[in-house]
Amino acid sequence: MAPRRRAPAALLLLALFVALTTACARKPTMKLREAHVSGVNVGFPPVVGVMLTSVVDVYNPNSYDVAIRAVRGEITLAGHHKMPVDYRAPGQGVWLPAGATTPVQVPVTVPVQVAFMVLREAAATPTIPFRLVGRADVTATRTFQIEKDDYEVDEEGSISRDQVAAVLGWRM
């Protein structure tokens, strides 16, 4: 009886070992697709901000699904206006199918005062440059839920000055 009990345990242990040694074998690649103004955020205490949504295309090169659970870091507008990024995906994360590219939206609230300063500085240019630097936490495989934290994110892009001006009601 003892050898029969050990066989399923040994198989389970072997499967877990294979999953652990192959999980997150290849890091997903991220490329900034776009950024756009998605509205205005009004919070408490009285805080008003412009909602800036960065869309990052994430390619999962692995043979298993991977979930993004969180992205945290900093976004820099126009080279020097820095704001924190702290995105927490709903539920168990945004699942990225194996061998596929999935767009992931990362929202950031830009305080209205900062948005106006950036607009004034960008009066002569059609776009406002920005950089997203931070870390992403991921889970590998739906079955074993193997967590890996601190994947590096460092992407640059630009946003239309007119989009920011329109949401603020500012005519340039």
CORPERA-V984304 format. One record per residue. N is the residue number from 0. RES is the residue in one small letter. PHI is phi in degrees with one decimal (999 if undefined). NEAR is the number of other C-alpha atoms within 10 Angstrom. Layout:
{{N RES PHI NEAR} {N RES PHI NEAR}}
This chain:
{{0 m 999 5} {1 a -60.0 6} {2 p -63.2 7} {3 r -69.1 8} {4 r -70.4 9} {5 r -72.9 11} {6 a -61.1 11} {7 p -63.3 11} {8 a -64.9 11} {9 a -65.9 11} {10 l -65.0 11} {11 l -63.8 12} {12 l -63.1 12} {13 l -63.7 12} {14 a -62.3 13} {15 l -64.8 13} {16 f -61.3 12} {17 v -62.4 11} {18 a -63.4 17} {19 l -67.8 15} {20 t -80.2 10} {21 t -104.2 14} {22 a -64.5 23} {23 c 52.9 23} {24 a -62.4 12} {25 r -123.8 11} {26 k -70.9 13} {27 p -61.1 19} {28 t -98.9 15} {29 m -124.5 19} {30 k -139.0 16} {31 l -68.5 19} {32 r -87.9 15} {33 e -164.4 15} {34 a -141.0 19} {35 h -148.4 16} {36 v -83.3 23} {37 s -111.1 16} {38 g 145.2 17} {39 v -120.2 17} {40 n -113.2 16} {41 v -113.9 13} {42 g -127.2 9} {43 f -122.4 6} {44 p -64.0 6} {45 p -46.1 6} {46 v -133.1 10} {47 v -120.2 16} {48 g -143.1 19} {49 v -91.8 22} {50 m -83.6 21} {51 l -106.0 22} {52 t -112.0 19} {53 s -93.8 24} {54 v -106.7 18} {55 v -110.3 20} {56 d -82.8 19} {57 v -112.6 19} {58 y -99.0 19} {59 n -100.8 24} {60 p -80.5 20} {61 n -80.4 21} {62 s -91.2 16} {63 y -139.3 17} {64 d -71.0 20} {65 v -132.9 26} {66 a -113.0 22} {67 i -92.4 23} {68 r -95.1 21} {69 a -159.6 21} {70 v -134.2 23} {71 r -136.8 19} {72 g 161.8 17} {73 e -150.0 19} {74 i -113.5 23} {75 t -117.4 16} {76 l -98.1 21} {77 a 53.4 18} {78 g 85.7 12} {79 h -150.4 11} {80 h -93.0 15} {81 k -102.9 16} {82 m -136.5 17} {83 p -73.7 16} {84 v -118.7 20} {85 d -144.8 16} {86 y -96.6 16} {87 r -118.3 17} {88 a -67.8 17} {89 p -69.7 10} {90 g 60.8 7} {91 q -92.8 15} {92 g 112.8 16} {93 v -91.6 20} {94 w -81.4 20} {95 l -105.9 26} {96 p -62.3 18} {97 a -59.0 15} {98 g 66.7 14} {99 a -132.8 15} {100 t -104.9 17} {101 t -127.8 17} {102 p -76.8 17} {103 v -122.0 20} {104 q -93.8 17} {105 v -118.8 20} {106 p -83.7 18} {107 v -138.1 22} {108 t -95.2 20} {109 v -100.3 23} {110 p -54.6 16} {111 v -56.3 17} {112 q -60.2 11} {113 v -67.1 16} {114 a -59.4 20} {115 f -65.5 16} {116 m -61.5 12} {117 v -63.2 20} {118 l -61.9 21} {119 r -61.1 13} {120 e -67.6 12} {121 a -99.4 15} {122 a -57.4 13} {123 a -97.8 10} {124 t -125.9 11} {125 p -78.9 12} {126 t -130.5 18} {127 i -116.8 20} {128 p -73.9 15} {129 f -147.1 20} {130 r -136.7 19} {131 l -110.2 23} {132 v -125.5 18} {133 g 175.2 19} {134 r -133.8 19} {135 a -122.2 18} {136 d -104.9 18} {137 v -128.6 26} {138 t -121.5 23} {139 a -100.4 24} {140 t 62.8 22} {141 r -69.9 13} {142 t -73.8 9} {143 f -93.6 13} {144 q 51.7 15} {145 i -81.8 16} {146 e -93.9 17} {147 k -136.7 15} {148 d -110.9 14} {149 d 71.2 13} {150 y -73.1 14} {151 e -74.9 16} {152 v -125.1 16} {153 d -151.5 15} {154 e -129.8 16} {155 e -121.7 15} {156 g -166.2 17} {157 s -147.3 18} {158 i -127.3 21} {159 s -68.4 15} {160 r -60.4 22} {161 d -64.7 19} {162 q -63.5 17} {163 v -65.6 24} {164 a -61.7 18} {165 a -63.4 13} {166 v -69.8 14} {167 l -89.6 17} {168 g 71.6 9} {169 w -102.0 11} {170 r -95.2 7} {171 m -94.1 11}}
